Amino acid sequence: MVWVVAMTLLSARRLSKYFGGLRAVDEVNFELETGEIRAIIGPNGAGKTTFVSLLCGRLEATDGSIIFENQDITGLPAFKRARQGIAYTFQITSIYSKLSVRENVAIAAQNATDKSRDAAYRVQDALTRSGIPELADEIAGSLAYGHQRVLEVAMGLAMSPKLLILDEPTQGLSDMEIEQFCELVSDINNTATVLLIEHNMHVVMKLAQRITVMDRGRVLAEGLPEEIRRNDAVQAAYLGS
């Protein structure tokens, strides 16, 4: 889908998270436009996961503000942000291993709506779009790792998100699974803005329309993929010579 009008979906102003003397996120200013796929890259310890955890409400900010669809959500808990359209998948697979695939997706759908009929539709739609409807009755913990990662994305989709945040979604996937994942994200982008943390630079350069580079809790650089590729400091630090 081509998103015709560029509008700010989410913004952060001087967003900070301190753990004692450690400034994990340090006065970050950030804007995400409706309909884009944005990648956040940087070394381990750069503050990427902490930053997106602040955006989705898993962590409380030490300072700064978060605006989503022109509303200040800085003080909202994660479940209220989810109901406003922010879904987040974890770096480490987070599923209910003893429940079926369908039950996992249903829990996510129910967390995003009070209407059972709407939730049932969301479940089936998420399974279909993720390409795993035939696995609906399988026990989640018995799935191969790649399918567990796709299940987690399906759980995010079941929340009908306006913004889907993916934290290291291709970690541990095979080359074929990564290509299938890229196709899935492109499809998701037809209906949702996507923000992903990703170390696989092939995935980043293939999917991202803009890239934000973080280092030591701050934004080091931001721009189009080719601009980031040509940035000497970023190339030396993260992309190799």
C-alpha positions as CSV (number, residue, x, y, z in Angstrom):
1,M,0.0,0.0,0.0
2,V,1.1,3.6,-0.7
3,W,0.4,5.8,2.3
4,V,-0.5,9.1,0.6
5,V,-0.3,11.6,3.4
6,A,2.8,11.7,5.7
7,M,1.6,12.3,9.2
8,T,3.4,11.8,12.5
9,L,2.0,8.7,14.3
10,L,4.3,8.7,17.3
11,S,6.9,11.1,18.7
12,A,9.2,11.2,21.7
13,R,10.6,14.3,23.2
14,R,13.7,14.1,25.4
15,L,12.7,10.6,26.4
16,S,15.0,9.2,29.1
17,K,15.3,6.1,31.2
18,Y,17.9,5.9,33.9
19,F,18.8,2.9,36.0
20,G,20.8,4.4,38.8
21,G,23.8,6.0,37.2
22,L,23.2,4.2,33.9
23,R,21.5,6.4,31.2
24,A,20.0,3.6,29.1
25,V,18.0,6.1,27.1
26,D,19.2,9.7,27.2
27,E,17.0,12.5,26.0
28,V,16.0,10.9,22.8
29,N,13.9,12.9,20.3
30,F,12.2,10.6,17.7
31,E,9.4,10.8,15.2
32,L,7.7,8.0,13.3
33,E,5.4,8.7,10.4
34,T,2.2,6.8,9.7
35,G,2.7,4.0,7.2
36,E,6.5,3.7,7.3
37,I,8.7,0.8,8.1
38,R,11.5,2.1,10.5
39,A,14.4,0.1,11.7
40,I,16.4,0.9,14.8
41,I,20.0,-0.5,14.7
42,G,23.0,-0.2,17.0
43,P,25.4,-2.4,19.1
44,N,24.3,-4.4,22.1
45,G,23.8,-2.0,25.0
46,A,22.8,0.9,22.7
47,G,19.5,1.3,24.4
48,K,17.3,0.0,21.6
49,T,15.1,-2.4,23.5
50,T,14.8,-0.1,26.5
51,F,13.7,2.7,24.1
52,V,10.9,0.6,22.5
53,S,9.9,-0.7,25.9
54,L,9.3,2.9,26.9
55,L,7.2,3.5,23.7
56,C,5.0,0.5,24.4
57,G,4.7,1.0,28.1
58,R,6.6,-2.0,29.4
59,L,8.9,0.5,31.2
60,E,8.1,3.8,32.8
61,A,10.1,6.8,31.6
62,T,12.4,8.7,33.9
63,D,11.8,11.9,31.9
64,G,10.4,13.1,28.7
65,S,7.1,12.5,26.8
66,I,5.5,10.2,24.3
67,I,2.8,11.4,21.9
68,F,0.7,8.9,19.9
69,E,-1.9,10.1,17.5
70,N,-1.6,13.6,19.0
71,Q,-2.4,12.2,22.5
72,D,0.1,12.2,25.4
73,I,0.4,8.6,26.4
74,T,3.5,9.0,28.7
75,G,1.7,7.9,31.8
76,L,-0.5,5.1,30.3
77,P,0.2,1.5,31.2
78,A,1.0,-1.0,28.4
79,F,-2.5,-2.6,28.2
80,K,-4.1,0.8,27.6
81,R,-1.5,1.6,24.9
82,A,-2.3,-1.8,23.3
83,R,-5.9,-0.9,23.1
84,Q,-5.0,2.4,21.4
85,G,-3.1,0.4,18.8
86,I,0.5,-0.2,19.9
87,A,1.5,-3.9,19.8
88,Y,4.9,-5.2,20.7
89,T,6.6,-8.6,20.1
90,F,9.5,-9.6,22.4
91,Q,13.2,-10.2,21.6
92,I,12.8,-13.6,23.3
93,T,9.9,-15.6,22.1
94,S,7.0,-15.0,24.5
95,I,4.2,-17.5,24.0
96,Y,1.9,-19.6,26.1
97,S,3.7,-22.9,25.4
98,K,1.0,-25.2,26.8
99,L,-1.9,-23.6,24.9
100,S,-2.8,-24.1,21.3
101,V,-1.7,-21.6,18.6
102,R,-5.3,-20.4,18.3
103,E,-5.6,-19.9,22.0
104,N,-2.4,-17.8,22.0
105,V,-3.7,-15.6,19.3
106,A,-7.1,-15.3,21.0
107,I,-5.5,-14.1,24.3
108,A,-3.8,-11.3,22.3
109,A,-7.1,-10.4,20.5
110,Q,-9.0,-10.3,23.8
111,N,-6.5,-8.0,25.3
112,A,-7.2,-5.5,22.6
113,T,-11.0,-5.6,22.5
114,D,-13.9,-6.3,24.7
115,K,-16.1,-7.6,21.9
116,S,-15.9,-11.4,21.5
117,R,-17.2,-11.4,17.9
118,D,-14.5,-8.9,17.0
119,A,-11.9,-10.9,18.8
120,A,-12.9,-14.1,16.9
121,Y,-12.5,-12.3,13.6
122,R,-9.1,-10.9,14.6
123,V,-7.9,-14.4,15.5
124,Q,-8.7,-15.9,12.1
125,D,-7.5,-12.9,10.2
126,A,-4.1,-12.9,12.1
127,L,-3.6,-16.7,11.5
128,T,-4.4,-16.3,7.8
129,R,-2.2,-13.3,7.2
130,S,0.7,-14.9,9.1
131,G,0.4,-18.0,7.0
132,I,-0.2,-20.5,9.8
133,P,-3.9,-21.2,9.8
134,E,-3.2,-25.0,9.5
135,L,-1.3,-24.8,12.8
136,A,-4.2,-23.4,14.7
137,D,-4.8,-26.5,16.8
138,E,-1.2,-27.3,17.4
139,I,0.3,-26.8,20.9
140,A,2.5,-23.7,20.7
141,G,5.4,-25.2,22.6
142,S,5.6,-28.1,20.1
143,L,6.2,-25.7,17.2
144,A,9.6,-25.3,15.5
145,Y,11.3,-22.1,16.6
146,G,10.6,-20.3,13.3
147,H,6.9,-21.0,13.6
148,Q,6.9,-19.8,17.2
149,R,8.3,-16.4,16.0
150,V,5.6,-16.2,13.4
151,L,3.0,-17.0,16.1
152,E,4.2,-14.1,18.1
153,V,3.8,-11.8,15.1
154,A,0.3,-13.3,14.6
155,M,-0.5,-12.4,18.3
156,G,0.6,-8.8,17.5
157,L,-1.6,-8.8,14.4
158,A,-4.6,-10.0,16.4
159,M,-4.5,-6.7,18.2
160,S,-5.2,-4.9,14.9
161,P,-2.3,-2.6,15.6
162,K,-1.7,0.9,14.2
163,L,1.9,0.4,15.2
164,L,3.6,-3.0,15.4
165,I,7.0,-3.0,17.2
166,L,9.2,-6.0,16.5
167,D,12.3,-6.7,18.6
168,E,14.9,-8.9,16.9
169,P,12.2,-10.8,14.9
170,T,14.6,-12.7,12.7
171,Q,16.9,-13.9,15.5
172,G,17.4,-17.7,15.1
173,L,15.6,-18.0,11.8
174,S,16.9,-19.8,8.7
175,D,17.5,-17.9,5.5
176,M,14.3,-19.1,4.0
177,E,12.3,-18.2,7.1
178,I,13.9,-14.7,7.0
179,E,12.7,-14.2,3.4
180,Q,9.2,-15.3,4.4
181,F,9.3,-12.9,7.3
182,C,10.2,-10.0,5.1
183,E,7.2,-10.8,2.9
184,L,5.0,-10.9,6.0
185,V,6.3,-7.5,7.2
186,S,5.6,-6.0,3.8
187,D,2.0,-7.3,4.0
188,I,1.6,-6.0,7.5
189,N,2.7,-2.6,6.3
190,N,-0.4,-2.4,4.2
191,T,-2.4,-1.8,7.4
192,A,0.1,-0.9,10.1
193,T,3.2,1.2,10.7
194,V,6.2,-1.1,11.6
195,L,9.1,-0.3,13.9
196,L,11.7,-3.0,14.2
197,I,14.9,-3.5,16.1
198,E,17.1,-5.7,13.9
199,H,20.8,-6.8,13.7
200,N,20.5,-8.5,10.3
201,M,21.5,-5.7,7.9
202,H,20.1,-7.6,4.9
203,V,16.7,-7.4,6.5
204,V,17.1,-3.8,7.5
205,M,18.2,-2.6,4.1
206,K,15.4,-4.6,2.4
207,L,12.6,-3.5,4.6
208,A,13.3,-0.1,6.2
209,Q,12.3,3.1,4.6
210,R,14.2,5.0,7.2
211,I,16.8,3.9,9.8
212,T,17.6,5.2,13.3
213,V,21.0,4.4,14.7
214,M,21.4,4.4,18.5
215,D,24.6,4.3,20.5
216,R,24.9,4.7,24.3
217,G,21.3,5.6,24.8
218,R,21.3,8.4,22.2
219,V,20.5,8.7,18.5
220,L,23.8,8.7,16.5
221,A,22.3,9.1,13.1
222,E,19.0,8.9,11.2
223,G,18.1,8.8,7.5
224,L,17.4,6.8,4.4
225,P,19.1,3.4,4.1
226,E,21.6,4.7,1.5
227,E,22.4,7.7,3.7
228,I,23.1,5.4,6.7
229,R,25.1,3.1,4.5
230,R,27.3,6.0,3.4
231,N,27.6,7.5,6.9
232,D,31.3,7.0,7.8
233,A,30.7,6.7,11.6
234,V,27.9,4.3,11.2
235,Q,29.7,2.2,8.6
236,A,32.8,1.9,10.8
237,A,30.9,1.1,14.0
238,Y,28.1,-1.2,12.7
239,L,28.2,-2.1,9.1
240,G,31.8,-2.9,8.6
241,S,34.3,-1.3,6.2
